[in-house]
């Protein structure tokens, strides 16, 4: 069976038959080469190259490397040296070997093969440009890619530019032969620019590639529409990185439109690519302030995943991932009942997959259960939510026993399980789960504070709330103090997600302690002062959200100061609360009751100050 037949079968989408033909061709040529190496080894080397490419296309990368290495060895043999184009064949085989080594995760060896290939072809192209420049340009670009994989961008970028300039010159003389190659190189050149941290250059280069492919697709849509869709999708990413959001959205919309057309003809060939593009489109639409359109794109992607599974059950895990993404988007849109239904479907799929392959799917099942619990919680289905969190905890606890990387996820599920038990009024269970979450997160924070201290503070706040509810005020205050100390160490936005909960905790804890323990007014005052500081920070960032909380906590602070007989400062704090309430009241008189109460208390504190001022000192009292 010939090499040509194997290539034909591969090109018409019959990979298994192509592989069988390639293997048979190699087997025959091995036998012939054993009897006459001079005559048959060069042909055997060519057949091995073809077999390596066929194996690579079927993701049998390590076998492809072995076969390509054998081909290179054969082209170095004396039998091959007699060929007039031996150096050319050796260079091409080295280039192919470099590609397979790169796919196999062996970048240094891939670089060595690519360097040798480019060096040979540079000399050949100098001697005979018409014959060897096209192959040299490909090898040169392959070398630039290998250098970029190793982070050697200063060497990679000049080589990529040299290759693109050469291909552009070739395309001027023969557009039909070289424009598609130039477009493919520009796409890879854009990727190198992106990896080198030059998003503007990446976007500009990607636009050049897309423009070429638009022209080619107009002439030959069958051949060039699919590469055009890929180029537009990549261009959307580069434009986004370059800060050109509207252009990124336009490029991604065009990519999705082309892929929808292609899916109508080949669902399984283009469906997965369209799905990925739709997820990109959903993100672009949300960032453009069009969340409903973004959700519609996510729904379309999920429907497409279902269609793909109907024809290929092995895609169930991809469908489960799609459903989880849809769950998140529905929940973000406030459609919690729908989100819970989709999350249940994803969880059921993953249960089946985890039964057949626990090692592969148990982590995803735990994540899906946690997501389901969150959706059920937001929909007010608290018992069911707690059940889902409990199942997630059980799986993650098993995973964490053998792999400590799962400890942070276990703590995450324990935290939410504890919070759910608290909502259901089962404070003892809540305390146990939250204390375990705190213990895990303390341990993790010791080794990586930047990553884990915000989570630790969040769990400390939740635990302190429970301790306060059961009147363990000393323990609650200690946990709150630890959270406050963490807040003081954090910079930027890393405290943003737990600070509202911390502020609320401090405000509530100060109020409850003052009410339940009259002899601890000084401690209650300190806690309330910390609450005011927390709400001041929050109100600076989001006044419309937190100014009313700041006013209420300032009013509480006035009460705490009055309880420790400091009416002057009580009046100052309450006066500020009054000013905030007045500003918030507006024509709707929204906060009229709070304003009236604060004004009454302010008058009381001012009267206390006046009475103290009028009271004679000990020197002035009559004997």
TIMARMI-457444 format. One line per 8 residues: their letters; for each residue x, z negated, y of C-alpha. Coordinates in steps of 0.25 Angstrom, whole numbers, plus 5000, padded with zeros to 4 digits. Layout:
N
A	X,Z,Y ~ ...
END
This chain:
623
XXXXXXXX	5000,5000,5000 ~ 5006,5004,5014 ~ 5010,4996,5026 ~ 5001,5006,5034 ~ 4988,5002,5026 ~ 4991,4987,5028 ~ 4992,4989,5043 ~ 4979,4997,5043
XXXXXXXX	4971,4987,5035 ~ 4976,4976,5045 ~ 4972,4984,5057 ~ 4958,4986,5052 ~ 4955,4971,5049 ~ 4958,4970,5034 ~ 4969,4960,5035 ~ 4968,4956,5020
XXXXXXXX	4969,4970,5015 ~ 4981,4972,5025 ~ 4988,4960,5020 ~ 4986,4965,5005 ~ 4991,4979,5009 ~ 5003,4973,5016 ~ 5007,4964,5005 ~ 5006,4976,4995
XXXXXXXX	5014,4985,5004 ~ 5025,4974,5005 ~ 5025,4971,4989 ~ 5027,4986,4986 ~ 5038,4988,4996 ~ 5045,4975,4991 ~ 5046,4982,4977 ~ 5051,4995,4983
XXXXXXXX	5061,4988,4992 ~ 5066,4980,4980 ~ 5070,4994,4974 ~ 5075,5001,4986 ~ 5077,4992,4998 ~ 5083,5002,5007 ~ 5071,5011,5006 ~ 5059,5001,5006
XXXXXXXX	5064,4988,5013 ~ 5061,4993,5027 ~ 5047,4997,5023 ~ 5045,4983,5017 ~ 5049,4977,5030 ~ 5039,4984,5037 ~ 5028,4980,5027 ~ 5033,4966,5028
XXXXXXXX	5031,4966,5043 ~ 5017,4972,5041 ~ 5014,4961,5031 ~ 5019,4950,5040 ~ 5009,4955,5051 ~ 4998,4955,5041 ~ 5001,4941,5037 ~ 5002,4936,5051
XXXXXXXX	4988,4942,5054 ~ 4982,4934,5043 ~ 4989,4921,5049 ~ 4999,4921,5037 ~ 5010,4919,5047 ~ 5021,4912,5038 ~ 5020,4924,5028 ~ 5021,4934,5040
XXXXXXXX	5034,4927,5044 ~ 5040,4928,5030 ~ 5036,4943,5029 ~ 5041,4946,5043 ~ 5055,4939,5040 ~ 5056,4948,5027 ~ 5054,4960,5035 ~ 5064,4957,5046
XXXXXXXX	5074,4954,5034 ~ 5071,4968,5028 ~ 5074,4975,5041 ~ 5087,4968,5042 ~ 5091,4973,5029 ~ 5101,4985,5027 ~ 5090,4993,5021 ~ 5082,4993,5035
XXXXXXXX	5095,4995,5043 ~ 5095,5009,5039 ~ 5082,5012,5046 ~ 5083,5019,5059 ~ 5073,5009,5065 ~ 5078,4996,5058 ~ 5080,4988,5071 ~ 5066,4992,5076
XXXXXXXX	5060,4987,5063 ~ 5068,4974,5063 ~ 5064,4971,5077 ~ 5050,4973,5074 ~ 5050,4965,5062 ~ 5057,4954,5070 ~ 5047,4954,5080 ~ 5036,4953,5070
XXXXXXXX	5043,4941,5063 ~ 5044,4935,5077 ~ 5029,4936,5078 ~ 5026,4930,5065 ~ 5036,4918,5067 ~ 5030,4915,5080 ~ 5016,4914,5073 ~ 5022,4905,5063
XXXXXXXX	5027,4895,5073 ~ 5042,4899,5072 ~ 5045,4902,5087 ~ 5060,4902,5087 ~ 5061,4911,5075 ~ 5050,4920,5081 ~ 5059,4921,5094 ~ 5072,4924,5086
XXXXXXXX	5064,4936,5079 ~ 5058,4941,5092 ~ 5072,4940,5099 ~ 5079,4948,5089 ~ 5067,4959,5089 ~ 5067,4960,5104 ~ 5082,4961,5104 ~ 5082,4973,5094
XXXXXXXX	5071,4980,5101 ~ 5077,4979,5115 ~ 5089,4986,5110 ~ 5081,4997,5103 ~ 5072,4999,5115 ~ 5084,5001,5123 ~ 5089,5012,5114 ~ 5075,5018,5112
XXXXXXXX	5065,5013,5122 ~ 5054,5023,5118 ~ 5054,5018,5103 ~ 5057,5004,5105 ~ 5052,4998,5118 ~ 5038,4996,5113 ~ 5043,4987,5102 ~ 5053,4980,5110
XXXXXXXX	5042,4976,5120 ~ 5034,4970,5110 ~ 5046,4962,5104 ~ 5050,4958,5118 ~ 5037,4952,5121 ~ 5037,4945,5107 ~ 5050,4939,5111 ~ 5044,4934,5124
XXXXXXXX	5032,4928,5117 ~ 5042,4920,5107 ~ 5049,4915,5119 ~ 5037,4910,5126 ~ 5032,4903,5113 ~ 5045,4895,5114 ~ 5042,4892,5129 ~ 5054,4901,5134
XXXXXXXX	5046,4908,5145 ~ 5057,4911,5154 ~ 5063,4920,5143 ~ 5049,4925,5138 ~ 5043,4930,5151 ~ 5054,4940,5155 ~ 5053,4946,5141 ~ 5038,4947,5141
XXXXXXXX	5039,4954,5154 ~ 5049,4964,5149 ~ 5041,4967,5137 ~ 5028,4969,5146 ~ 5035,4978,5156 ~ 5040,4986,5144 ~ 5027,4987,5138 ~ 5021,4991,5152
XXXXXXXX	5030,5002,5153 ~ 5027,5007,5139 ~ 5012,5006,5142 ~ 5014,5016,5154 ~ 5020,5027,5145 ~ 5010,5024,5134 ~ 4998,5015,5137 ~ 4991,5018,5124
XXXXXXXX	5002,5012,5116 ~ 5008,5001,5125 ~ 4996,4996,5134 ~ 4990,4987,5123 ~ 5004,4981,5120 ~ 5006,4979,5134 ~ 4993,4971,5136 ~ 4996,4963,5123
XXXXXXXX	5010,4959,5129 ~ 5004,4956,5143 ~ 4994,4946,5136 ~ 5006,4939,5129 ~ 5014,4939,5142 ~ 5002,4932,5149 ~ 5003,4922,5138 ~ 5018,4920,5140
XXXXXXXX	5015,4918,5155 ~ 5004,4908,5152 ~ 5013,4900,5142 ~ 5024,4900,5153 ~ 5014,4894,5163 ~ 5012,4906,5172 ~ 4997,4908,5171 ~ 4996,4917,5183
XXXXXXXX	5006,4927,5176 ~ 4999,4925,5163 ~ 4985,4929,5170 ~ 4991,4941,5177 ~ 4998,4946,5164 ~ 4985,4944,5156 ~ 4977,4952,5167 ~ 4987,4964,5165
XXXXXXXX	4984,4963,5150 ~ 4969,4962,5151 ~ 4969,4974,5161 ~ 4977,4983,5151 ~ 4968,4979,5140 ~ 4955,4982,5148 ~ 4960,4996,5150 ~ 4964,4998,5135
XXXXXXXX	4950,4992,5131 ~ 4943,5002,5140 ~ 4950,5013,5132 ~ 4950,5007,5118 ~ 4940,4995,5117 ~ 4941,4994,5102 ~ 4956,4991,5103 ~ 4958,4983,5116
XXXXXXXX	4945,4975,5119 ~ 4950,4963,5110 ~ 4964,4962,5116 ~ 4957,4963,5130 ~ 4948,4951,5126 ~ 4960,4943,5122 ~ 4968,4947,5134 ~ 4956,4943,5143
XXXXXXXX	4954,4930,5136 ~ 4969,4926,5138 ~ 4968,4931,5152 ~ 4957,4921,5155 ~ 4966,4910,5150 ~ 4977,4914,5159 ~ 4968,4916,5171 ~ 4963,4902,5169
XXXXXXXX	4977,4897,5169 ~ 4980,4904,5182 ~ 4968,4898,5189 ~ 4960,4911,5189 ~ 4947,4905,5183 ~ 4937,4916,5187 ~ 4947,4927,5182 ~ 4949,4919,5169
XXXXXXXX	4934,4918,5167 ~ 4932,4933,5169 ~ 4943,4936,5159 ~ 4937,4927,5148 ~ 4923,4933,5151 ~ 4928,4947,5149 ~ 4936,4943,5136 ~ 4923,4936,5130
XXXXXXXX	4915,4949,5134 ~ 4924,4958,5126 ~ 4925,4949,5114 ~ 4910,4948,5114 ~ 4910,4963,5112 ~ 4921,4963,5101 ~ 4913,4952,5094 ~ 4901,4961,5092
XXXXXXXX	4910,4970,5084 ~ 4919,4960,5077 ~ 4914,4945,5077 ~ 4925,4939,5068 ~ 4936,4947,5075 ~ 4933,4943,5089 ~ 4923,4931,5088 ~ 4934,4921,5088
XXXXXXXX	4941,4927,5100 ~ 4927,4928,5107 ~ 4925,4913,5104 ~ 4938,4909,5110 ~ 4935,4917,5122 ~ 4922,4911,5124 ~ 4928,4897,5124 ~ 4938,4902,5135
XXXXXXXX	4926,4908,5142 ~ 4918,4895,5141 ~ 4929,4887,5148 ~ 4931,4897,5159 ~ 4916,4897,5162 ~ 4916,4882,5163 ~ 4928,4882,5172 ~ 4921,4892,5181
XXXXXXXX	4909,4882,5182 ~ 4900,4889,5172 ~ 4898,4879,5161 ~ 4885,4885,5156 ~ 4892,4899,5154 ~ 4904,4891,5147 ~ 4894,4885,5138 ~ 4888,4898,5134
XXXXXXXX	4902,4904,5131 ~ 4904,4892,5122 ~ 4891,4894,5115 ~ 4894,4908,5113 ~ 4907,4905,5106 ~ 4900,4895,5097 ~ 4890,4905,5093 ~ 4901,4915,5090
XXXXXXXX	4908,4905,5081 ~ 4895,4903,5073 ~ 4895,4918,5071 ~ 4909,4918,5066 ~ 4907,4907,5057 ~ 4895,4914,5050 ~ 4904,4925,5046 ~ 4916,4916,5043
XXXXXXXX	4914,4901,5039 ~ 4929,4898,5041 ~ 4926,4898,5056 ~ 4918,4886,5055 ~ 4929,4877,5061 ~ 4929,4887,5073 ~ 4914,4886,5074 ~ 4915,4870,5074
XXXXXXXX	4925,4871,5086 ~ 4916,4881,5093 ~ 4904,4871,5092 ~ 4913,4859,5097 ~ 4916,4867,5109 ~ 4902,4870,5111 ~ 4898,4856,5109 ~ 4908,4852,5120
XXXXXXXX	4902,4862,5130 ~ 4888,4858,5127 ~ 4891,4844,5129 ~ 4898,4847,5142 ~ 4885,4854,5147 ~ 4877,4842,5144 ~ 4870,4848,5132 ~ 4873,4836,5122
XXXXXXXX	4862,4839,5112 ~ 4867,4853,5110 ~ 4882,4848,5110 ~ 4878,4838,5099 ~ 4872,4849,5090 ~ 4883,4858,5091 ~ 4893,4847,5089 ~ 4885,4843,5076
XXXXXXXX	4887,4857,5071 ~ 4902,4857,5074 ~ 4903,4844,5067 ~ 4895,4849,5055 ~ 4904,4861,5053 ~ 4917,4852,5054 ~ 4911,4842,5044 ~ 4910,4854,5034
XXXXXXXX	4924,4859,5037 ~ 4930,4845,5037 ~ 4924,4843,5023 ~ 4932,4855,5018 ~ 4945,4852,5026 ~ 4946,4838,5032 ~ 4960,4839,5037 ~ 4957,4852,5045
XXXXXXXX	4943,4848,5051 ~ 4942,4833,5051 ~ 4948,4832,5065 ~ 4938,4843,5070 ~ 4926,4836,5064 ~ 4930,4822,5071 ~ 4931,4830,5084 ~ 4917,4836,5082
XXXXXXXX	4911,4823,5078 ~ 4917,4816,5091 ~ 4911,4828,5099 ~ 4898,4827,5092 ~ 4898,4812,5095 ~ 4900,4814,5110 ~ 4889,4825,5110 ~ 4879,4815,5103
XXXXXXXX	4883,4804,5113 ~ 4881,4812,5125 ~ 4867,4816,5119 ~ 4863,4801,5117 ~ 4864,4802,5102 ~ 4873,4789,5102 ~ 4872,4785,5087 ~ 4875,4799,5082
XXXXXXXX	4886,4800,5092 ~ 4892,4787,5087 ~ 4891,4793,5072 ~ 4899,4805,5076 ~ 4910,4797,5083 ~ 4911,4788,5071 ~ 4913,4800,5062 ~ 4923,4805,5072
XXXXXXXX	4931,4792,5071 ~ 4931,4791,5056 ~ 4937,4805,5055 ~ 4947,4803,5066 ~ 4951,4789,5060 ~ 4954,4796,5047 ~ 4962,4807,5054 ~ 4970,4797,5063
XXXXXXXX	4974,4789,5050 ~ 4983,4801,5046 ~ 4986,4808,5060 ~ 4987,4799,5072 ~ 4984,4811,5081 ~ 4970,4808,5078 ~ 4970,4794,5084 ~ 4967,4798,5098
XXXXXXXX	4954,4806,5093 ~ 4950,4794,5084 ~ 4951,4785,5097 ~ 4943,4795,5104 ~ 4932,4794,5094 ~ 4933,4779,5093 ~ 4931,4778,5108 ~ 4918,4786,5108
XXXXXXXX	4913,4779,5095 ~ 4915,4766,5102 ~ 4908,4771,5115 ~ 4896,4776,5107 ~ 4895,4763,5100 ~ 4895,4756,5113 ~ 4883,4765,5118 ~ 4875,4761,5105
XXXXXXXX	4878,4746,5109 ~ 4887,4743,5097 ~ 4898,4737,5105 ~ 4906,4731,5094 ~ 4908,4744,5087 ~ 4911,4751,5100 ~ 4922,4740,5103 ~ 4928,4742,5090
XXXXXXXX	4929,4757,5091 ~ 4934,4757,5106 ~ 4945,4746,5103 ~ 4950,4756,5092 ~ 4950,4767,5101 ~ 4958,4759,5111 ~ 4968,4754,5101 ~ 4971,4769,5097
XXXXXXXX	4972,4774,5111 ~ 4981,4762,5115 ~ 4990,4766,5104 ~ 4990,4781,5108 ~ 4992,4778,5122 ~ 5005,4770,5119 ~ 5011,4783,5114 ~ 5004,4793,5124
XXXXXXXX	4999,4786,5136 ~ 4996,4798,5144 ~ 4987,4804,5133 ~ 4980,4792,5128 ~ 4979,4781,5139 ~ 4967,4788,5145 ~ 4959,4787,5132 ~ 4964,4773,5130
XXXXXXXX	4958,4769,5144 ~ 4945,4776,5140 ~ 4944,4768,5128 ~ 4948,4755,5135 ~ 4937,4757,5145 ~ 4927,4759,5134 ~ 4931,4747,5126 ~ 4931,4738,5139
XXXXXXXX	4917,4742,5141 ~ 4913,4737,5127 ~ 4921,4725,5129 ~ 4914,4722,5142 ~ 4900,4724,5136 ~ 4903,4713,5126 ~ 4908,4704,5137 ~ 4923,4705,5132
XXXXXXXX	4927,4706,5147 ~ 4942,4702,5145 ~ 4944,4712,5135 ~ 4936,4722,5143 ~ 4944,4720,5155 ~ 4957,4721,5147 ~ 4953,4735,5142 ~ 4949,4739,5156
XXXXXXXX	4962,4734,5162 ~ 4969,4742,5151 ~ 4961,4755,5155 ~ 4964,4752,5170 ~ 4979,4751,5167 ~ 4978,4764,5160 ~ 4971,4770,5172 ~ 4982,4766,5181
XXXXXXXX	4992,4773,5172 ~ 4985,4786,5171 ~ 4987,4798,5181 ~ 4979,4810,5185 ~ 4966,4812,5178 ~ 4969,4805,5165 ~ 4961,4793,5168 ~ 4949,4801,5173
XXXXXXXX	4940,4801,5160 ~ 4941,4786,5158 ~ 4941,4781,5173 ~ 4926,4782,5175 ~ 4924,4773,5162 ~ 4935,4764,5167 ~ 4929,4762,5180 ~ 4915,4759,5174
XXXXXXXX	4921,4750,5164 ~ 4928,4742,5175 ~ 4915,4741,5184 ~ 4906,4737,5172 ~ 4917,4727,5167 ~ 4918,4720,5181 ~ 4903,4719,5182 ~ 4901,4713,5169
XXXXXXXX	4912,4704,5169 ~ 4908,4698,5183 ~ 4894,4697,5177 ~ 4897,4690,5164 ~ 4910,4682,5168 ~ 4908,4675,5182 ~ 4921,4668,5181 ~ 4928,4682,5179
XXXXXXXX	4924,4688,5193 ~ 4939,4690,5197 ~ 4941,4699,5184 ~ 4928,4706,5186 ~ 4933,4709,5201 ~ 4946,4715,5196 ~ 4939,4724,5186 ~ 4929,4729,5197
XXXXXXXX	4940,4732,5206 ~ 4946,4741,5195 ~ 4933,4747,5194 ~ 4932,4750,5209 ~ 4946,4757,5208 ~ 4942,4765,5196 ~ 4929,4770,5203 ~ 4937,4773,5216
XXXXXXXX	4946,4783,5208 ~ 4934,4789,5202 ~ 4926,4790,5215 ~ 4938,4797,5221 ~ 4938,4808,5211 ~ 4923,4809,5209 ~ 4915,4802,5220 ~ 4901,4808,5217
XXXXXXXX	4903,4802,5203 ~ 4909,4788,5205 ~ 4906,4784,5220 ~ 4894,4776,5215 ~ 4902,4769,5204 ~ 4912,4765,5214 ~ 4902,4760,5224 ~ 4895,4751,5212
XXXXXXXX	4909,4746,5208 ~ 4912,4742,5222 ~ 4899,4735,5223 ~ 4903,4728,5210 ~ 4916,4725,5216 ~ 4909,4718,5228 ~ 4902,4709,5218 ~ 4915,4705,5211
XXXXXXXX	4922,4702,5224 ~ 4910,4693,5229 ~ 4911,4686,5216 ~ 4925,4682,5218 ~ 4921,4678,5233 ~ 4927,4690,5240 ~ 4916,4694,5248 ~ 4924,4702,5259
XXXXXXXX	4929,4711,5248 ~ 4916,4712,5241 ~ 4910,4717,5254 ~ 4921,4727,5255 ~ 4918,4733,5241 ~ 4903,4733,5243 ~ 4904,4739,5257 ~ 4911,4751,5250
XXXXXXXX	4901,4752,5239 ~ 4890,4752,5250 ~ 4897,4764,5257 ~ 4898,4772,5244 ~ 4883,4769,5241 ~ 4879,4773,5255 ~ 4887,4786,5253 ~ 4881,4789,5240
XXXXXXXX	4867,4785,5243 ~ 4863,4798,5251 ~ 4849,4802,5255 ~ 4844,4800,5241 ~ 4848,4785,5242 ~ 4854,4786,5228 ~ 4861,4773,5228 ~ 4852,4765,5237
XXXXXXXX	4851,4753,5228 ~ 4866,4751,5226 ~ 4868,4753,5241 ~ 4858,4742,5244 ~ 4864,4732,5234 ~ 4878,4735,5239 ~ 4873,4732,5253 ~ 4866,4719,5249
XXXXXXXX	4879,4714,5243 ~ 4888,4719,5254 ~ 4879,4711,5264 ~ 4881,4699,5254 ~ 4896,4700,5254 ~ 4897,4702,5269 ~ 4888,4689,5271 ~ 4898,4682,5262
XXXXXXXX	4910,4686,5270 ~ 4902,4682,5283 ~ 4899,4668,5277 ~ 4913,4666,5273 ~ 4918,4670,5287 ~ 4908,4660,5294 ~ 4911,4649,5285 ~ 4921,4639,5292
XXXXXXX	4934,4637,5287 ~ 4939,4623,5281 ~ 4946,4620,5295 ~ 4933,4623,5303 ~ 4924,4614,5294 ~ 4919,4601,5301 ~ 4925,4588,5295
END
